[in-house]
Amino acid sequence: MQDYKALARQWRPQSFQYFVGQQHAITALQQSLKRKSVHHAHLLTGTRGVGKTSLARVLAKGLSCIKGVTDVPCEQCEHCKAIEQGNYVDLIEIDAASKTKVEDTKELLNQVHYPPVQGRYKIYLIDEVHSLSANSFNALLKTLEEPPEHIKFILATTDPQKLPITIQSRCIQLHLQQLTEADIAKQLEKILTDRSTTFSHQAMMTLAEAANGSMRDAISLLEQAIALCKESIDDELIDNMLGRAPKADIKSLVHSIHNNAKEKISEHLGKIEKNQLNYHTVIDQMITYLYQVTQQQVLSTGNEANKTDTDDKRFGEEQVQLYIQQLIKAKGELDLYPDQPMGFNLTVLRMMAFKLEQTSLAELIKQQPLPIMQETNETLPRQSNTKNESTVATIINGASKGAIVNHPTQETTTAHKSNNNPKVPTQTTREVTQPTNSQVYTSANNHEDHWNQLKNSNECRGMISQILATAIAPNNLDDNNWEIRIDSSLSNLATPTFEQKIEAICLKTLKRTIKISLTCANTDQAKEKPIGPGDNHTKKEKSTITKKTETHNKKLDHFINTLEAEPLE
């Protein structure tokens, strides 16, 4: 019975044409062999399993083939077969990881001056060369710079940063890149087709993704899958082998977190723990899915296989970024918890708790202290002296509690002048236009749906969405001046900043230039009520409003006089 050879060894490239990827390095070596101008030292760098040793052996074949130096080795001559079998006497392979001492390097250099036994060159292939000691590098410098004519050096390493710059400068460096998932999957499919094994394309893509750019790792995983399968290699077998969750489950879990579907979340968490999945892998899958979502949202690009559906468009761009940051932070802290299931479950609960779009923004604004001149166009001058700061702060707090929060909207401009200084700035409030009973709704057909279009626009998010959700539509949608009446609980949002934002959304969504004015619905209703002889309740309201206005004016005058007073000694 012949000994079994691993798939990675069976499918090792024996000529330049069998390599997958690395076209830049292959082209450089082929051109050098064609011109018979091969440098005496090559440095091959790259991560594991990308073809460094295989490329070095094929280069040795091109230099040692009996037919002469060629970029297409015959693979039939005695030298080519000996190199393929690993017993060619003039190809000396050295594992630098096991021979790091300077004595080993000196022993190697003592044999350099002897000519080759069979071929035209004596080739030294030093693998993992970064493992050599500093003294070994120093001993190698002179020979590496000016070797005998019959000597060729091929150095290979996965960590070129550890090599001294003096070594790198004496070599031609060829960096082998990580292979793409498509190239790896194509090679795996070729291997299975040769073995007459049925498979699914998605399973091969999953293996290619898990290989992380390494062809040797991918073939090793494929060999493990072949050992596990009975008839064919499908998605379920690969997911179970790698400890991954199905992509449909990852998508459902993320959507359940976003929608606070507690029952579905509990079901997914129980399923992950029951199947003993790798929690680091599951977090990576969630990050990958959210990356595909944000790539489609922001750039509108992505592979056809990774296109997001309409449900994914419900995620806000900022919310997706927050989810990604939470998962990245959780991945680094997962091993700090008593066990990984607890850490993953807490991460999911944290993602449920922090939602940018579901936070009550109006309540957050109410908790912040309000400035006394919130609605003014001009700010009061600040005195340079510091002795009255505590007194001024006390007056500001007192005035803001009694005057500004309950201050009704005024229709005119009120000027407060001081006896000592006539240059006191005026307080200007927003002018409110009240609809009259004679106004008639005469919207054209093309403008009737503009209000609904504005409210349902994807541009309306966060505070803007809360403002428009409870707002009363303007009376005349044909007019380019819209007066939007908002709920009294959101009165703090009636600022010029939000008016400008809504105007920008109107221009982008409706293709119309509209002037927006935000007013409080309760205040407008109070103004719309006619005051007649029998309407005592409305008279009381007007009397209360007048008293509050007078109280506010008195406190504001007192505040201004205090600012202008002489500093206390």
C-alpha positions as CSV (number, residue, x, y, z in Angstrom):
1,M,0.0,0.0,0.0
2,Q,1.4,3.3,-1.1
3,D,1.8,6.0,1.6
4,Y,-0.8,8.7,1.6
5,K,0.4,12.2,0.7
6,A,-1.4,15.2,2.0
7,L,-3.5,17.2,-0.4
8,A,-1.3,20.3,0.1
9,R,1.7,18.3,-1.0
10,Q,-0.1,16.6,-3.9
11,W,-1.2,20.0,-5.3
12,R,2.1,21.9,-4.8
13,P,2.9,23.8,-8.0
14,Q,5.7,22.2,-10.0
15,S,6.0,24.9,-12.6
16,F,5.3,28.6,-13.0
17,Q,2.0,27.9,-14.9
18,Y,0.4,26.1,-12.0
19,F,0.7,28.9,-9.5
20,V,-2.5,30.7,-8.3
21,G,-2.0,34.4,-8.1
22,Q,1.4,36.1,-7.4
23,Q,1.6,37.1,-11.1
24,H,4.0,40.0,-10.4
25,A,6.6,37.7,-8.8
26,I,6.2,35.0,-11.4
27,T,6.7,37.5,-14.2
28,A,9.9,38.9,-12.7
29,L,11.4,35.5,-12.3
30,Q,10.4,34.3,-15.7
31,Q,11.9,37.4,-17.4
32,S,15.1,36.9,-15.5
33,L,15.4,33.3,-16.6
34,K,14.6,34.1,-20.2
35,R,17.3,36.8,-20.3
36,K,19.7,34.5,-18.3
37,S,20.3,37.4,-15.9
38,V,19.3,35.9,-12.6
39,H,20.4,37.8,-9.5
40,H,22.6,35.9,-7.0
41,A,20.2,36.5,-4.1
42,H,16.4,36.6,-3.9
43,L,14.3,37.4,-0.8
44,L,10.8,36.0,-0.9
45,T,8.4,37.4,1.8
46,G,4.8,36.9,2.6
47,T,2.4,35.2,5.1
48,R,2.1,31.5,5.5
49,G,0.9,29.3,2.7
50,V,1.2,31.7,-0.2
51,G,3.9,29.8,-2.2
52,K,7.3,31.0,-1.0
53,T,9.0,27.6,-0.8
54,S,7.2,26.3,-3.9
55,L,8.3,29.3,-5.9
56,A,11.9,28.9,-4.7
57,R,11.9,25.3,-5.8
58,V,10.5,26.1,-9.3
59,L,13.2,28.8,-9.6
60,A,15.8,26.1,-8.7
61,K,14.3,23.9,-11.5
62,G,14.7,26.7,-14.0
63,L,18.3,27.2,-13.0
64,S,19.2,23.5,-12.9
65,C,17.2,21.9,-15.8
66,I,19.5,19.8,-18.1
67,K,18.0,21.6,-21.1
68,G,19.5,24.8,-19.8
69,V,18.4,27.9,-17.9
70,T,14.7,28.3,-18.8
71,D,11.5,29.8,-17.6
72,V,9.7,26.5,-18.5
73,P,11.4,23.6,-16.8
74,C,10.9,20.3,-18.6
75,E,9.9,18.4,-15.4
76,Q,11.1,15.2,-17.1
77,C,14.9,15.4,-16.7
78,E,16.9,13.9,-13.9
79,H,17.5,17.2,-12.2
80,C,13.8,18.4,-12.3
81,K,12.6,15.1,-10.9
82,A,15.3,15.1,-8.1
83,I,14.2,18.6,-7.1
84,E,10.6,17.5,-7.1
85,Q,11.4,14.6,-4.9
86,G,13.6,16.6,-2.6
87,N,16.9,14.8,-3.1
88,Y,18.8,17.1,-5.5
89,V,22.3,17.3,-4.2
90,D,22.9,20.9,-5.4
91,L,19.8,22.3,-3.8
92,I,20.6,22.8,-0.1
93,E,17.5,23.6,1.9
94,I,18.2,25.0,5.4
95,D,15.7,25.6,8.2
96,A,17.0,28.7,9.8
97,A,14.6,28.2,12.8
98,S,16.5,25.2,13.9
99,K,20.0,26.4,12.9
100,T,20.2,29.8,14.4
101,K,23.8,29.7,15.8
102,V,26.7,31.5,14.2
103,E,28.6,28.1,14.1
104,D,25.9,26.7,11.8
105,T,26.3,29.7,9.5
106,K,30.1,29.4,9.4
107,E,29.8,25.7,8.5
108,L,27.6,26.6,5.6
109,L,30.0,29.3,4.4
110,N,32.9,26.9,4.5
111,Q,31.2,24.8,1.8
112,V,30.4,27.8,-0.5
113,H,33.7,27.7,-2.4
114,Y,33.2,24.1,-3.5
115,P,31.7,23.8,-7.0
116,P,28.3,22.1,-7.7
117,V,28.2,18.3,-8.0
118,Q,25.6,17.8,-10.8
119,G,24.2,21.1,-11.9
120,R,25.5,24.4,-13.1
121,Y,24.7,26.2,-9.8
122,K,24.8,25.4,-6.1
123,I,21.6,26.8,-4.7
124,Y,21.0,27.6,-1.0
125,L,17.4,27.9,0.1
126,I,17.2,29.3,3.6
127,D,13.7,29.2,5.0
128,E,12.5,31.4,7.9
129,V,15.7,33.4,7.6
130,H,14.5,36.0,10.1
131,S,15.2,33.4,12.9
132,L,19.0,33.7,12.5
133,S,21.0,35.4,15.2
134,A,22.6,38.8,14.8
135,N,26.1,37.2,14.6
136,S,24.8,34.8,11.9
137,F,23.6,37.7,9.8
138,N,27.0,39.5,10.2
139,A,28.8,36.3,9.2
140,L,26.6,36.0,6.1
141,L,27.0,39.6,4.9
142,K,30.2,39.4,2.9
143,T,29.3,36.1,1.1
144,L,25.8,37.3,0.4
145,E,27.2,40.5,-1.2
146,E,29.9,38.9,-3.4
147,P,29.3,35.2,-3.6
148,P,31.2,32.9,-6.1
149,E,29.7,32.7,-9.6
150,H,28.3,29.2,-9.1
151,I,26.3,30.2,-5.9
152,K,22.6,31.4,-5.7
153,F,20.9,32.3,-2.5
154,I,17.1,32.2,-2.1
155,L,15.9,33.5,1.3
156,A,12.3,33.1,2.5
157,T,10.6,34.7,5.5
158,T,7.2,35.5,6.9
159,D,8.6,38.5,8.9
160,P,10.9,40.7,6.8
161,Q,10.9,43.4,9.5
162,K,13.2,41.3,11.6
163,L,15.9,41.2,8.9
164,P,18.7,43.7,9.1
165,I,18.6,46.4,6.4
166,T,22.1,45.3,5.3
167,I,20.7,41.9,4.4
168,Q,17.6,43.3,2.6
169,S,19.7,45.7,0.5
170,R,21.8,42.8,-0.9
171,C,18.7,40.9,-2.2
172,I,16.0,41.3,-4.8
173,Q,12.9,41.3,-2.6
174,L,9.6,39.8,-4.0
175,H,6.6,40.1,-1.7
176,L,4.0,37.4,-2.2
177,Q,0.5,38.7,-1.5
178,Q,-2.4,37.0,0.2
179,L,-4.7,35.2,-2.2
180,T,-8.2,36.4,-2.9
181,E,-11.2,34.4,-1.8
182,A,-12.3,33.9,-5.4
183,D,-8.9,32.5,-6.4
184,I,-8.8,30.1,-3.4
185,A,-12.4,28.9,-4.0
186,K,-11.7,28.3,-7.7
187,Q,-8.7,26.1,-6.8
188,L,-10.6,24.2,-4.2
189,E,-13.4,23.5,-6.7
190,K,-10.8,22.3,-9.1
191,I,-9.4,19.8,-6.5
192,L,-12.9,18.4,-5.7
193,T,-13.8,18.1,-9.4
194,D,-10.6,16.1,-9.9
195,R,-11.7,13.8,-7.0
196,S,-15.3,13.6,-8.3
197,T,-16.7,15.0,-5.0
198,T,-19.9,17.0,-5.1
199,F,-19.8,20.4,-3.3
200,S,-21.6,23.7,-3.1
201,H,-20.0,27.0,-4.3
202,Q,-21.0,28.8,-1.1
203,A,-19.2,26.1,1.0
204,M,-16.0,26.7,-0.9
205,M,-16.3,30.5,-0.4
206,T,-16.7,29.9,3.3
207,L,-13.6,27.8,3.4
208,A,-11.7,30.5,1.4
209,E,-12.8,33.1,3.8
210,A,-11.7,31.0,6.8
211,A,-8.3,30.5,5.1
212,N,-7.5,34.2,5.3
213,G,-5.5,34.4,2.1
214,S,-3.5,31.2,2.6
215,M,-3.8,28.4,0.0
216,R,-2.2,25.8,2.2
217,D,-4.6,26.5,5.0
218,A,-7.5,26.3,2.6
219,I,-6.4,23.0,1.2
220,S,-5.9,21.6,4.8
221,L,-9.4,22.7,5.7
222,L,-10.7,21.1,2.5
223,E,-9.0,17.8,3.4
224,Q,-10.7,18.0,6.8
225,A,-14.1,18.5,5.2
226,I,-13.5,15.6,2.8
227,A,-12.8,13.4,5.9
228,L,-16.1,14.6,7.5
229,C,-18.4,14.4,4.5
230,K,-20.3,11.2,3.4
231,E,-21.6,12.2,0.0
232,S,-21.1,15.9,-0.6
233,I,-19.7,19.0,1.0
234,D,-22.4,21.5,1.8
235,D,-22.9,24.7,3.7
236,E,-24.1,23.0,6.9
237,L,-21.1,20.7,7.1
238,I,-18.6,23.6,6.7
239,D,-20.4,25.8,9.3
240,N,-20.4,23.0,11.8
241,M,-16.8,22.2,11.1
242,L,-15.6,25.8,11.5
243,G,-17.9,26.6,14.5
244,R,-19.8,29.3,12.4
245,A,-23.4,30.3,12.5
246,P,-25.4,30.3,9.2
247,K,-25.5,33.6,7.5
248,A,-29.3,33.7,7.7
249,D,-29.0,33.3,11.5
250,I,-26.5,36.2,11.8
251,K,-28.7,38.5,9.8
252,S,-31.8,37.5,11.8
253,L,-29.9,38.1,15.1
254,V,-28.8,41.6,14.0
255,H,-32.3,42.6,12.9
256,S,-33.8,41.2,16.2
257,I,-31.3,43.3,18.2
258,H,-32.3,46.4,16.2
259,N,-36.0,45.7,16.6
260,N,-35.8,44.7,20.3
261,A,-37.3,41.3,19.5
262,K,-36.5,39.7,22.8
263,E,-38.0,36.2,22.1
264,K,-36.0,35.8,18.9
265,I,-32.8,37.1,20.5
266,S,-33.2,34.5,23.4
267,E,-33.8,31.8,20.8
268,H,-30.6,32.7,18.8
269,L,-28.5,33.0,22.0
270,G,-29.7,29.5,23.1
271,K,-29.0,28.0,19.7
272,I,-25.4,29.4,19.6
273,E,-24.7,28.1,23.1
274,K,-26.2,24.7,22.3
275,N,-24.2,24.2,19.1
276,Q,-21.0,25.3,20.9
277,L,-20.1,27.8,18.3
278,N,-16.9,29.8,18.4
279,Y,-18.0,33.2,19.8
280,H,-15.0,35.1,18.3
281,T,-16.1,33.7,14.9
282,V,-19.7,34.7,15.5
283,I,-18.7,38.3,16.4
284,D,-16.5,38.4,13.2
285,Q,-19.6,37.3,11.2
286,M,-21.7,40.0,12.7
287,I,-19.0,42.6,11.9
288,T,-18.8,41.3,8.4
289,Y,-22.5,41.5,7.9
290,L,-22.7,45.1,9.2
291,Y,-19.8,46.1,7.0
292,Q,-21.7,44.9,4.0
293,V,-24.7,46.9,5.1
294,T,-22.8,50.1,5.6
295,Q,-20.9,49.6,2.4
296,Q,-24.2,49.4,0.5
297,Q,-25.7,52.4,2.4
298,V,-22.7,54.8,2.0
299,L,-21.0,53.6,-1.2
300,S,-23.8,51.7,-2.9
301,T,-21.3,49.1,-3.9
302,G,-20.6,45.5,-3.0
303,N,-20.6,42.0,-4.4
304,E,-23.8,40.7,-5.9
305,A,-23.7,37.8,-3.4
306,N,-23.6,40.3,-0.5
307,K,-26.2,42.7,-1.7
308,T,-28.4,43.9,1.2
309,D,-32.2,43.8,1.0
310,T,-34.8,46.4,1.8
311,D,-34.9,45.4,5.5
312,D,-31.2,46.4,5.9
313,K,-32.0,50.0,4.7
314,R,-33.9,50.6,7.9
315,F,-30.6,50.8,9.8
316,G,-29.4,54.3,10.3
317,E,-25.8,54.9,9.1
318,E,-24.8,56.2,12.6
319,Q,-26.5,53.2,14.3
320,V,-24.6,50.7,12.1
321,Q,-21.3,52.4,13.1
322,L,-22.2,52.2,16.7
323,Y,-23.0,48.4,16.4
324,I,-19.6,47.8,14.8
325,Q,-17.7,49.7,17.5
326,Q,-19.5,47.8,20.2
327,L,-18.7,44.4,18.6
328,I,-15.0,45.4,18.0
329,K,-14.7,46.4,21.7
330,A,-16.5,43.2,22.8
331,K,-14.1,41.0,20.7
332,G,-11.1,42.3,22.6
333,E,-12.8,41.9,26.0
334,L,-14.5,38.6,25.4
335,D,-11.9,36.6,27.3
336,L,-12.0,38.9,30.3
337,Y,-15.5,37.7,31.3
338,P,-16.0,34.6,33.5
339,D,-16.9,32.7,30.3
340,Q,-17.4,33.5,26.7
341,P,-21.2,32.9,26.5
342,M,-21.7,35.5,29.3
343,G,-19.5,38.0,27.5
344,F,-21.3,37.5,24.2
345,N,-24.8,37.7,25.8
346,L,-23.8,41.0,27.6
347,T,-22.6,42.4,24.3
348,V,-26.0,41.7,22.7
349,L,-27.8,43.3,25.7
350,R,-25.6,46.3,25.4
351,M,-26.4,46.6,21.7
352,M,-30.1,46.5,22.6
353,A,-29.8,49.2,25.2
354,F,-27.9,51.8,23.2
355,K,-30.0,53.0,20.3
356,L,-29.3,56.4,18.7
357,E,-32.7,56.7,17.0
358,Q,-34.9,55.4,19.8
359,T,-33.5,57.8,22.5
360,S,-36.1,60.4,23.7
361,L,-34.2,63.4,22.4
362,A,-36.8,65.9,23.7
363,E,-36.3,64.5,27.3
364,L,-32.6,64.8,27.0
365,I,-32.9,68.4,25.9
366,K,-35.2,69.2,28.8
367,Q,-32.6,68.0,31.3
368,Q,-30.1,70.5,30.1
369,P,-30.0,74.1,31.6
370,L,-31.6,76.6,29.2
371,P,-29.9,79.9,28.5
372,I,-31.8,83.0,29.4
373,M,-31.7,84.6,26.0
374,Q,-32.5,81.4,24.0
375,E,-34.8,83.1,21.5
376,T,-32.9,86.3,21.0
377,N,-31.0,87.2,17.8
378,E,-28.4,89.3,19.8
379,T,-26.6,88.4,23.0
380,L,-26.3,90.6,26.0
381,P,-22.8,92.1,26.6
382,R,-20.7,90.5,29.4
383,Q,-19.0,92.7,32.0
384,S,-15.3,92.2,32.4
385,N,-15.4,92.5,36.3
386,T,-15.6,89.2,38.2
387,K,-16.9,90.4,41.6
388,N,-20.6,90.2,40.6
389,E,-20.5,86.8,38.9
390,S,-22.2,85.0,41.7
391,T,-25.0,87.7,41.8
392,V,-25.5,87.5,38.1
393,A,-25.6,83.7,38.1
394,T,-28.3,83.8,40.8
395,I,-30.4,86.3,38.8
396,I,-30.0,84.2,35.6
397,N,-31.2,81.0,37.4
398,G,-34.2,82.8,38.9
399,A,-35.2,84.5,35.7
400,S,-34.9,81.3,33.7
401,K,-37.1,79.4,36.1
402,G,-39.9,81.9,36.2
403,A,-39.8,83.8,32.9
404,I,-38.2,82.0,30.0
405,V,-39.6,78.4,30.2
406,N,-43.3,79.6,30.5
407,H,-42.8,82.7,28.3
408,P,-45.5,82.8,25.6
409,T,-44.7,83.6,21.9
410,Q,-44.9,87.3,21.2
411,E,-46.0,88.8,17.9
412,T,-44.0,92.0,18.2
413,T,-40.5,93.2,19.1
414,T,-40.1,94.2,22.8
415,A,-37.4,96.7,23.6
416,H,-36.0,97.0,27.1
417,K,-34.2,100.2,27.7
418,S,-32.2,101.1,30.8
419,N,-32.2,104.6,32.4
420,N,-28.4,104.6,32.7
421,N,-27.5,103.2,29.3
422,P,-29.8,103.6,26.2
423,K,-27.7,101.2,24.1
424,V,-29.2,98.0,25.6
425,P,-29.8,95.4,22.9
426,T,-33.4,94.6,22.0
427,Q,-35.0,91.1,22.5
428,T,-36.5,90.0,19.2
429,T,-38.9,87.0,19.1
430,R,-40.0,85.1,16.1
431,E,-42.9,86.6,14.3
432,V,-45.8,84.2,14.1
433,T,-48.4,84.5,11.4
434,Q,-51.8,83.2,12.5
435,P,-54.1,81.6,10.1
436,T,-57.5,83.3,9.7
437,N,-60.9,81.8,9.1
438,S,-60.9,83.3,5.6
439,Q,-57.9,81.1,4.5
440,V,-59.0,78.2,2.3
441,Y,-57.0,75.1,1.5
442,T,-56.4,75.2,-2.2
443,S,-53.4,72.8,-2.7
444,A,-52.8,71.6,-6.2
445,N,-52.6,67.8,-6.9
446,N,-48.9,67.9,-7.3
447,H,-48.4,69.5,-3.8
448,E,-51.0,67.5,-1.8
449,D,-48.6,64.7,-0.9
450,H,-45.6,66.8,-0.2
451,W,-46.3,66.8,3.5
452,N,-46.4,63.0,3.7
453,Q,-43.3,62.8,1.4
454,L,-41.4,65.0,3.8
455,K,-42.4,63.0,6.9
456,N,-41.6,59.7,5.3
457,S,-38.3,60.8,3.8
458,N,-35.2,58.8,4.6
459,E,-33.5,62.1,5.4
460,C,-35.7,62.6,8.4
461,R,-33.9,61.0,11.3
462,G,-33.4,61.6,15.0
463,M,-34.7,65.0,16.2
464,I,-36.2,65.9,12.8
465,S,-38.2,62.7,12.8
466,Q,-39.5,63.4,16.3
467,I,-40.5,67.0,15.3
468,L,-42.4,66.0,12.2
469,A,-44.0,62.9,13.7
470,T,-46.4,64.9,16.0
471,A,-46.5,68.1,14.0
472,I,-49.6,69.6,12.5
473,A,-49.4,70.1,8.7
474,P,-49.3,73.6,7.3
475,N,-52.6,75.1,6.2
476,N,-51.5,75.9,2.6
477,L,-49.1,73.5,1.1
478,D,-48.9,75.5,-2.2
479,D,-47.4,78.4,-0.3
480,N,-43.6,78.5,0.0
481,N,-43.8,79.6,3.6
482,W,-44.8,76.7,5.8
483,E,-45.8,77.3,9.4
484,I,-45.4,73.9,11.2
485,R,-47.0,73.6,14.6
486,I,-45.3,71.2,16.9
487,D,-46.3,69.6,20.2
488,S,-45.7,71.7,23.3
489,S,-43.4,69.0,24.8
490,L,-41.0,69.7,21.9
491,S,-41.1,73.5,22.2
492,N,-37.4,73.5,23.0
493,L,-36.7,72.2,19.4
494,A,-38.3,75.2,17.7
495,T,-35.0,76.9,16.9
496,P,-33.6,78.3,13.7
497,T,-31.1,75.4,13.4
498,F,-33.9,72.8,13.0
499,E,-35.8,75.1,10.7
500,Q,-32.8,75.3,8.4
501,K,-32.3,71.5,8.5
502,I,-36.0,71.0,7.5
503,E,-35.6,73.5,4.7
504,A,-32.6,71.6,3.4
505,I,-34.6,68.3,3.5
506,C,-37.4,70.0,1.6
507,L,-35.0,71.2,-1.1
508,K,-33.5,67.7,-1.4
509,T,-36.7,65.7,-1.2
510,L,-39.4,67.9,-2.7
511,K,-37.2,70.0,-5.0
512,R,-38.8,73.1,-3.6
513,T,-37.4,76.1,-1.7
514,I,-39.6,76.4,1.3
515,K,-39.3,78.8,4.3
516,I,-40.0,76.8,7.5
517,S,-41.3,78.4,10.7
518,L,-41.7,76.1,13.8
519,T,-44.3,77.2,16.4
520,C,-45.9,75.7,19.4
521,A,-49.4,74.2,18.7
522,N,-50.8,75.1,22.2
523,T,-49.8,78.7,21.9
524,D,-51.3,79.0,18.4
525,Q,-54.6,77.5,19.7
526,A,-54.7,80.1,22.4
527,K,-54.2,82.9,20.0
528,E,-56.8,81.6,17.5
529,K,-59.7,81.7,20.1
530,P,-61.7,84.9,19.7
531,I,-62.2,87.0,22.8
532,G,-65.9,87.9,23.0
533,P,-68.2,89.2,25.7
534,G,-69.2,85.7,26.9
535,D,-65.8,84.0,26.6
536,N,-64.6,84.4,30.2
537,H,-62.2,81.5,30.1
538,T,-60.3,83.0,27.2
539,K,-60.1,86.3,29.0
540,K,-58.6,84.6,32.0
541,E,-56.0,83.0,29.8
542,K,-55.1,86.4,28.2
543,S,-54.9,88.0,31.6
544,T,-52.5,85.3,32.8
545,I,-50.3,85.6,29.8
546,T,-50.2,89.4,30.2
547,K,-49.1,89.0,33.9
548,K,-46.4,86.5,33.0
549,T,-45.1,88.9,30.3
550,E,-45.0,91.8,32.8
551,T,-43.2,89.7,35.4
552,H,-40.7,88.6,32.8
553,N,-40.1,92.2,31.7
554,K,-39.5,93.3,35.3
555,K,-37.0,90.5,35.9
556,L,-35.2,91.2,32.7
557,D,-34.9,94.9,33.5
558,H,-33.5,94.0,36.9
559,F,-31.0,91.6,35.3
560,I,-29.8,94.3,32.9
561,N,-29.5,97.0,35.6
562,T,-27.5,94.5,37.7
563,L,-25.1,94.0,34.8
564,E,-24.6,97.7,34.4
565,A,-24.2,98.4,38.1
566,E,-20.9,99.5,39.6
567,P,-18.8,96.6,41.0
568,L,-19.2,96.0,44.7
569,E,-16.2,97.0,46.9
